Amino acid sequence: MTDKQQMRAAARAARDAFVRTAHPPIRVDPGFLAMLSAGLTIASYVPIGSEADPAPLEHAAIAAGCTLALPHVVDRATPLRFLRWMSDEPLSPGPFGLRQPRREAEERAPDLVLTPLVAFDRDLNRLGQGAGHYDRAFAAYPDALRIGVAWSVQQVEALPADLWDVPLHAIVTEQQWISV
């Protein structure tokens, strides 16, 4: 088992235990609100299992006049696309237990990406699920702001970073906003 696999297992266990005992909302920080303006496309996600729910951030983005998009995943190898989504629209089942917009929805280039993660450090490195979907999306949209959404218990001292790992611009938890 690799270091990253061990870190993922430990972080998932901590996240699962945290959600079993507490479920506070993610903090809507002034740092996040300052990034929003009417007309921006905010890519979000539908949480799976014990992932932090970005709904409070989505509500703030809608109130600021932003458009929401969600990832649409075909399989492990195909790059994800961000498709426009309105909160009253039904979602379709996708691979890996995902719920996502229908594939016919309008594709949008995100200005800001709210990204789930398994673990993070204070240097704004993230450890994802391991399929590389978000790493490839970050490369495809290099100007988009990258905001990790996580529970505070997912923070680790340091993460090993590979050449393709792109650091985040900020991380928001139920307790704090972390940025450099």
N, C-alpha and C positions, 0 to 999 in steps of 0.2 A: 504494500500500500504506500502511495506517495505521500509526501508532506501535505500537499493540497487536499488529497482525499481524506487524510486524517483530520485536517483542519475543517473540512466541510462537515464531516461526521460530528465532530465536537460542537461546531457552531449550530448545526441543525438541532442537536440534542438540547443545547442551551435555549435556542429559540422556541422549540416545542414546549419545554418546561416553563418558560416565561409566559407563553400564551395560555397554558393551562391554569396559571395562577393569577394572571393580570392581563388586561386587554385595553390599556389606555390608548387614546387616539394619538396619531402622529401629530407632532407640533407644527402649527402653521406659523412660521417664524417671519419677522420683518425682512430678514435676508432673502427669503423665498419670494415674499410679496414684491420686493423691489425688482425682481427679475421679470415680473409679469407686465404685459401691456396688451391692449386690445389688438386682435389680429394675429397674435402668435399661435403657433401650433404646439401644444403640449402633449408629448407622448407619455402615456401612463401605462398601467397594467392592471389586470385583475389578479389579486393575490391568490396563491394556491397554498393550502394548508396553513402553516403558521407564519407565512410571509407577512410583513407589515403592510397594512392597508393604506394606500395613498389617497383614499376618498377625501379626507379633509383638504388635501392639496388640490385635488381636482375641483372641488367646490370653489376654492379661492380662485383658481384659474378661470373657471366659468364666470364668476362674479367680475373678474377683470376684463372680460370680453374675449377670452382665448377660446380656441377650438381644441377639442380633445381628439387624440388618436390612440389606438391600441395596437400592440403588435399582432401580426398575423403570421403564424408559423406553419410551414408545410411539413418539414421534417428536420432532422438534425443537421443536414448539410446545406440546405437551402437558406440563403440569407432571409432574415425576417423583414417584413414590410410593415410600415405604420399606416393603418387605415383609419379614416375619420370615423368617429363614433359619438353618438349623443346618448346621454344616460338613460333615455327611455327606449332605446333600440335594443331588441333582443340580441343575445350573443349566441354563437354557434360553438359546438364542441370542437376542440382542436387536439393535436397530439400532446402527449405528456400531461394530460388532464387540464389543458388550457381551455379557457372560454375566450372567444375572440370574435371580432366583427366578421360578417360574411365576406368572402373573398372578392365580391363585386363592389364593396365599398370603395370610396375615393381614397387613393393613396396620397399621403401627405408627407412632406419633408419636415421633420420636427425642428423647432427652434430650441426646445428644451426637452430632455429625456429624463423622466422619473424612472429609475431602474431598481428592480429588486436585487437583492444580493444575499449571499450566505454569510459572509464575514467582511469586516472592513477594519482599517487601521486609521490612526490620526493623520497619516500622510495622504489620505484620500484614495488609497488603493482599495479595490474591491475584489472579493472572491465570489465568482458567480457559480452557476450550476455545473459548468464545465463543458458546455456545448459550443461556447464561443459566439452565440447569437448576438449578444450585446457588444462584444468586442468588435465584431464585423460591422454592426450598426454604427458604432462610434467612429470607425474608420470611414464609413460611407457618408457620415454627416459630421465632419470634423468641427464645424462651427457651432453645432448644437451644444448648449450647456448640459452637462451631465450631473444629475443629482441622484445620489443613492438614497433609498428609503429603507430604513431598518429599525430594529429594536436595539436599544442600548446594549443589551447582553450579547449582541453579535460583534461587538468591538473586540479586537485582539491586539496584542502588543505590536506585532509587525507581520506583514504578509510578504511572501516571496513574489516578486514581479517578473513575469516573462517579457520578452521583447514586444509581444503583441498586446500586453495589458496596458490599457489606457486609464490613467487616474481620473477621478471624478473632480468636479469643480466644488462640490459640497456634498455633505451627507446630513440628512435630517432624521432624527429619532423622536421618540415620545418625550425626550428630555431636553434635547439640544440641537442646535444648528452648528455644524462643524465646517469651516472653510479656512482657506489660507489667505 
